[in-house]
Amino acid sequence: MVEFTLPKNSKVKKGRAWNPPPAEDDRARWREYRVYRFDPETGENPRLDTYWVDMHECGPMVLDALIWIKNKVDPTLAFRRSCREGVCGSCSMNIAGTNTLACTMHADDAKGAIAVYPLPHLAVIKDLVPDMTHFYAQLRSIEPWLQTDSPTPAKEWRQSREERAELDGLYECILCACCSASCPSYWWNGERYLGPAILLQANRWIEDSRDERKGHRLDDLEDPFRLYRCHTILNCTKACPKGLNPAKAISSLKRKMVERSE
């Protein structure tokens, strides 16, 4: 019989209960959060700590609660955040079983105790902070900038309204990695498969009428793993907090590959 060994630090243990509300308080004003905690410097397994957030003292979003915890209860809690408007993608994490942005996830959208984990699959630097190094290296590999061979115009590269409309549903991606972290193909083949977020970005530049390196970009994707590990499971589209459709973008890339070989 085959025996499987779990990786080091993969088992999450029960953690500390930090600040249970006083018995005389109105329990309805408190919300329970169960937050993933991991510090690689300690050598200990990750744990799930419990915090109670006074909803009368903080905003309604999950990020508001995390900031309240950090300011009022536990300053050692680590997480990323910046714009708080769903624009930067910094606060992407797994909340109540879904990859999303903490700043746009309303606490009322989760039932019972709210479980907060870092994005799955990615290595954890500390607590809710995933290591995005490989993700950004993959982004750079597709050269996400305008590439042209024609002389640079005196003012700007022009597009018609129709050409510009082709980028709708692509340019809005904020690179939060929620889609890639929800993709089983990316979990198993992340070293070689680019994943939904990066492939959506690749399609964004291929669709851009001003770009003159479409052939080069498609050549770069012509690989059994970089593009074709997608099996259209659609987890990526379901997970996108911006309502985009990475699966459609990947299908568009595959179609372009077929069309140019005919």
PyMOL commands that set and color helices and strands:
alter all, ss='L'
color gray80, all
select helices_A, chain A and resi 27-29+40-42+62-72+107-109+133-141+161-165+180-182+184-189+195-207+214-221+235-239+246-261
alter helices_A, ss='H'
color red, helices_A
select strands_A, chain A and resi 13-17+30-37+47-54+92-95+98-101+114-117+124-126+129-130
alter strands_A, ss='S'
color yellow, strands_A
deselect
rebuild
show_as cartoon
